Amino acid sequence: MTYRLFEGKKHASSYWKYRIAPSDHLIQQVLDFLEKQKSRPFELAVDVGCGSGQGTVLLAKHFGSVVGTDVSPAQLEVALQHAQEPNITYRQCVAEELPFADSSVDLMTAMSAFHWFDRPRFLQEAHRVLKPRGCLALLNYTIDMELSYPDCCSHTLNQVCKEFYAALQPYRSPHLGASSIELYREAYESIPYPDKEWQECVWVKRSMPLSSYMGLIESFSSYQTLLREDPQKATMLSQDICQRLMSVMRVTSEETEVVVAVKYFYLLACKPQEA
């Protein structure tokens, strides 16, 4: 089954506001892999588990049409609010039952979503809808983000961040196991396609206010679980971490700009011509 999280309107809005989308460079690596397998023009890309659509919009200029799918109406409502490209549409459906014909999709992506799916069923469905030589791209990033701030000890700053992540670990969904990267590595090894790539470390950096970094971590499922179970504990944890980070940075405003480095990893796989 698909795990149905992130469905509240407030949470969906925080996804759009705070989540760090893949960089243009990372999307280009996906497109380069696709272009090795099949020639342009590319007709259809499908972004599964698209959430509020940050990744979906990055595909628009490269394909005739792009469809974002998600199980959550609230997420799709936010995606539609930000959909300006005329070739993007959105559909509500589960990842394991996609409303596309056999062998109809050039590129299927799942950006920070695959770990919530019924993974074997989704991979079967991806195989069904991909064209021969069509490609699957599964992207995600790890929680251990790194902060940097001028004239500040990065080690001390990131020790505070690591304490934040450790405090949230007990609230991590059992569905994800100890580490989501292992789920993706297992998927890579299980996919029988001969043409595939695994990349474990692509850093994406973004400048943002410290308050946005806090909002990013608070949008994670583990923090949301803590917030549901004990709102006071969650709020106090967040406030304490933020104050300690500002103390290390020697600043008094949460709107102070920091650089957040996110470690992406990805799996790329091409459906064989004769499959």
C-alpha positions in Angstrom: 0.0 0.0 0.0 1.0 3.6 -0.4 1.5 5.4 2.9 -0.9 8.3 3.1 0.9 11.1 4.8 1.4 14.8 4.1 -2.3 15.2 3.2 -3.3 18.2 5.4 -3.6 21.6 3.6 -1.2 23.3 6.0 1.4 20.5 5.5 1.0 20.6 1.7 1.6 24.4 1.7 4.8 23.9 3.8 6.0 21.4 1.2 5.9 24.0 -1.5 7.3 26.7 0.8 10.2 24.8 2.3 11.2 21.6 0.4 14.4 21.8 -1.6 13.7 20.7 -5.2 16.4 19.0 -7.3 18.8 21.4 -8.9 18.9 22.1 -12.6 22.2 20.2 -12.7 20.5 17.1 -11.2 17.6 17.2 -13.6 20.0 17.5 -16.4 21.8 14.3 -15.3 18.4 12.6 -15.6 17.8 14.0 -19.0 21.3 13.1 -20.2 20.7 9.5 -19.2 17.3 9.5 -21.0 19.0 11.0 -24.1 21.5 8.2 -24.2 18.7 5.8 -24.5 16.3 7.4 -26.9 16.2 10.4 -29.2 14.2 13.6 -28.9 11.5 14.8 -29.0 10.4 13.5 -25.6 6.6 13.3 -25.5 5.4 12.4 -22.0 6.9 12.6 -18.5 5.1 11.5 -15.4 6.1 12.6 -11.9 4.6 10.2 -9.4 4.1 11.3 -5.8 4.5 14.8 -7.1 3.4 16.5 -3.9 3.0 20.2 -4.4 4.8 20.0 -7.8 8.3 21.6 -7.2 9.9 18.8 -9.2 7.1 18.5 -11.8 7.6 22.0 -13.0 11.3 21.4 -13.7 10.4 18.9 -16.4 8.0 21.1 -18.3 10.4 22.6 -20.8 11.8 19.3 -21.8 8.6 17.3 -22.7 5.6 17.7 -24.8 3.4 17.1 -21.8 4.1 16.5 -18.1 1.6 14.8 -15.7 2.1 15.0 -11.9 0.2 12.4 -9.9 -0.4 12.2 -6.1 -2.7 10.5 -3.7 -3.3 13.7 -1.8 -6.0 16.3 -2.9 -4.4 18.9 -0.7 -1.0 18.5 -2.3 -2.5 18.7 -5.8 -4.5 21.8 -4.9 -1.2 23.5 -4.0 0.5 22.2 -7.1 -2.4 23.6 -9.3 -2.0 27.0 -7.6 1.6 27.2 -8.8 1.1 25.5 -12.2 1.9 28.2 -14.9 3.2 26.0 -17.7 0.4 25.1 -20.1 1.8 21.5 -20.7 1.5 20.4 -17.1 -1.6 18.6 -15.7 -2.2 16.8 -12.4 -4.1 13.6 -11.6 -5.1 12.2 -8.3 -4.2 8.5 -8.1 -2.1 6.0 -6.1 1.4 5.3 -7.4 0.7 1.6 -8.0 -2.3 2.1 -10.3 -1.4 4.8 -12.8 -4.0 6.1 -15.4 -1.7 5.6 -18.4 -1.6 3.2 -21.3 1.0 0.4 -21.6 4.3 1.7 -23.1 3.2 5.3 -23.3 5.7 7.2 -21.0 9.1 8.4 -21.9 10.3 9.4 -18.4 8.8 8.4 -15.0 10.2 10.2 -12.0 9.5 10.0 -8.3 11.2 12.7 -6.3 11.4 12.1 -2.6 8.4 9.8 -2.8 9.3 6.3 -3.8 10.0 5.2 -0.2 6.3 5.8 0.6 5.0 3.5 -2.2 4.3 -0.2 -2.2 7.7 -0.5 -3.9 7.5 -3.9 -5.8 4.0 -3.0 -7.1 5.1 0.5 -8.2 8.2 -0.9 -10.1 5.8 -3.3 -11.9 3.6 -0.5 -12.8 6.5 1.6 -14.0 7.6 -1.2 -16.2 4.0 -1.4 -17.7 3.7 2.2 -18.6 7.2 3.0 -19.8 7.9 2.9 -23.5 10.7 0.6 -24.7 13.9 2.6 -24.0 11.8 4.8 -21.6 13.5 5.6 -18.3 12.7 5.6 -14.6 14.3 8.1 -12.2 14.0 7.8 -8.5 15.5 10.7 -6.5 15.7 11.4 -2.8 17.9 13.2 -0.2 19.1 12.3 3.3 17.9 14.1 6.4 21.5 14.9 7.4 21.6 18.4 5.9 24.5 20.7 6.6 24.4 24.4 7.5 27.0 27.0 6.9 27.2 30.6 7.9 30.1 33.1 7.5 32.7 33.3 10.3 31.0 30.5 12.1 32.3 27.1 13.1 30.5 24.7 10.8 31.3 21.7 13.0 29.6 23.3 16.1 26.7 24.5 14.0 26.1 21.0 12.5 26.4 19.3 15.9 23.3 21.1 16.9 21.6 20.0 13.6 22.6 16.4 14.3 21.0 16.6 17.7 17.8 17.8 16.0 17.9 14.9 13.6 18.6 12.4 16.4 15.7 13.7 18.5 13.4 13.0 15.6 14.7 9.5 14.8 12.4 7.7 17.2 9.4 9.2 15.3 10.6 7.9 12.0 8.1 5.7 10.2 8.9 1.9 10.5 8.0 1.7 6.8 11.2 3.6 6.0 13.5 1.2 7.9 16.7 2.6 9.4 17.8 4.5 6.3 15.8 5.3 3.2 18.9 5.2 1.0 19.0 1.4 1.6 15.5 1.1 0.2 16.6 2.8 -3.0 19.8 0.7 -3.2 17.7 -2.4 -2.8 15.4 -1.2 -5.6 18.4 -0.5 -7.8 19.7 -4.0 -7.3 16.3 -5.6 -7.9 15.5 -3.9 -11.2 16.5 -6.4 -13.9 17.3 -3.7 -16.6 20.9 -3.9 -18.0 21.1 -0.1 -18.4 20.9 1.6 -15.0 22.9 4.0 -12.8 23.3 4.5 -9.1 24.6 7.8 -7.7 24.9 8.2 -3.9 26.1 11.8 -3.4 25.1 14.9 -5.3 25.1 18.0 -3.1 22.5 20.7 -3.7 23.0 24.0 -1.9 20.4 26.6 -1.2 20.6 30.0 0.6 17.6 30.6 2.8 16.6 32.2 6.1 17.2 30.1 9.2 13.4 30.1 9.7 13.0 28.3 6.4 15.6 25.6 7.4 13.5 25.1 10.5 10.3 24.9 8.4 12.0 22.3 6.1 12.8 20.0 9.0 9.4 20.6 10.5 7.8 19.4 7.2 9.4 16.0 7.6 7.2 13.1 8.5 9.1 12.4 11.8 8.6 15.9 13.1 4.9 15.8 12.0 4.5 12.5 13.9 6.0 14.1 17.0 3.8 17.2 16.5 0.6 15.0 16.5 1.7 13.0 19.5 3.0 15.8 21.7 2.6 19.3 20.2 4.3 21.0 23.2 7.3 18.7 23.0 7.6 19.3 19.3 7.4 23.1 19.6 9.8 23.2 22.5 12.3 21.1 20.6 12.1 23.3 17.5 12.4 26.5 19.5 15.4 25.2 21.5 17.3 24.1 18.3 16.6 27.4 16.6 17.8 29.4 19.6 21.0 27.3 19.9 21.7 27.7 16.2 21.3 31.5 16.5 23.6 31.4 19.5 26.4 29.6 17.6 25.9 32.0 14.7 25.9 35.0 17.1 22.7 36.4 15.6 19.3 37.4 17.0 17.1 37.0 14.0 15.6 33.8 12.5 15.6 35.5 9.2 19.4 35.5 9.0 20.4 33.8 5.7 22.2 30.5 5.9 23.4 28.0 3.3 21.7 24.6 3.5 23.5 21.7 1.8 21.3 18.7 0.9 22.8 15.3 -0.1 20.8 13.8 -3.0 21.0 10.3 -4.3 19.3 8.7 -7.3 18.6 5.6 -9.3 18.2 5.7 -13.1 17.0 2.7 -15.1 16.1 2.2 -18.8 13.4 -0.3 -19.8 14.9 -2.6 -22.5 13.7 -2.3 -26.1 12.6 -5.9 -26.2 10.8 -5.9 -22.8 
